[in-house]
Amino acid sequence: MLKPFSLSAPDDYARWRDQKLANFPTASEDLLVEVRDLAHVSKAEGEAIADRIGRAGMAIYKTSPNADKNDVRAFGQHFGLKSLDKNPYADEDAITSLHNSHQAGRKLYIPYTNKAINWHTDGYYNESSRTIRAMVLHCLRPAGVSGGENQLFDPEIAYILMRDHDPEMIKALMDDNAMTIPGNGTDDHVDRQDSAGPVFSVDPKTETLHMRYTARKRHVIWADDEVTGRAKDFLLDILGGPYTFNYQLSAGEGLICNNVLHTRSAFQDGETDDQKRLILRARYWERLVL
């Protein structure tokens, strides 16, 4: 088995890197796959989605605007996703309905507002036993007036750009104390302790890369050394640059991915319920099985 993410295996890395860059999609439209029935993915549809995920870590699907939570759950199961991560504000079925909320607890957290969300991977604050390795974001309704666009960035590309620039930065971000998220002491509904861990990590069984990251400046503690500081700045420089996909989901469209880096622009809802943005978010402990 190749070990492309081992700093002591430069030949494996070079072989994997060249293939990755040669096959990487060039536009958001290259990620799109039409799916007739989200709950019953055809062989051709599944292969097309697997192709996009294999090349970019993500696919954008387009299906019926009438698809619901049951369809989203079945869609995830088709790709081996079974263990939903239930956060304190998820629905009873562990799928989260994201919208601009005025509920006291939810509005403490930016995903439940209409504000912009900076670069991050989902669940970066979770303990390691609840690592989010894959997710589905499904749009039931876009914002009625404007906004809600996502920027998307493959963590494997971030790894390549950083390793090519300075492998020592990769080493620093693989340290177990590279990034710490302090525990939550402001919300009685959330019992979360300090969460320390690497930014880049590798599953030794599958030799696949996982990234844990947030670009936020508050309530995050980075390792206090010069190399980590340079690595943090380097990530901010590359995110949003070349290799970034920009896409605004419409009703019946969604993102399925191995927890890629992403943002969300601020949005403005319309006056009526059918103009209020509503996204279903299903987050999983498993990685996609292709």
ABEGO torsion letter per residue (X at the ends): XBBAABAABAAAAAAAAAAAAAABBABAAAABBBBABAABBBAAAAAAAAAAAAAAGBBBBBBBAABBAAAAAAAAAAAGBABBBBBAABBAAGBBBBBBBABAAAAABAAABABBBBBBBBGAABBAAABBABBBBBBABBBAABEGBBBBBBAAAAAAAAAAABAAAAAAAABAAABBBBBBAABAABBBBBBBEBABBBBAAAGBBBBBBBABABGBBBBBBAAAAAAAAAAAAABGBBGBBBBBBBBGBBBBBBGBBBBBBBBBBBABAAABBBBBBBBBABBBBX
